[in-house]
């Protein structure tokens, strides 16, 4: 068996068709947008075509995002039932028009920070009567509830 990566950082140069690339990786890679490499130099060549500059800039960008990447990785390895990044992207409706996948898209396009709190998320206290297979008798548990009122226990 070939070794499986524990994580993937996807450094890419933004372009008109970048959505295709990001869609292929979905939420399985941590995207790093190399914006400056899409710019042009004084001779009309994109900066990504300058190997020395591209390598230096890519390394600098990766170094800059590593603290944020490790913070996200810590959040995901915590297993916390309060972590919204565990919510199913296509099935959890944040609002009537917005799925969790749309929130992730905002994050991957750097319009939201990974550290930003995700707006409009509701947590509700539930009992065994609400979730008979997830909660012990007499216990209560806080779970996410989406816009439709569906409950999303972490386990």
Secondary structure, 3 states (H helix, E strand, C coil): CCCCCCCCEEEECCCCCHHHHHHHHCCCCEEEECHHHHCECCCCCEHHHCHHHHHHHHHHHHHHHHHHHHHHHHHHHHCCCCCHHHCCCCCCECCCCCEHHHHHHHHHCCCCCCCCCCCCCEEEEEECCCCCCCCCCCCEEEEEECCCCCEECCC
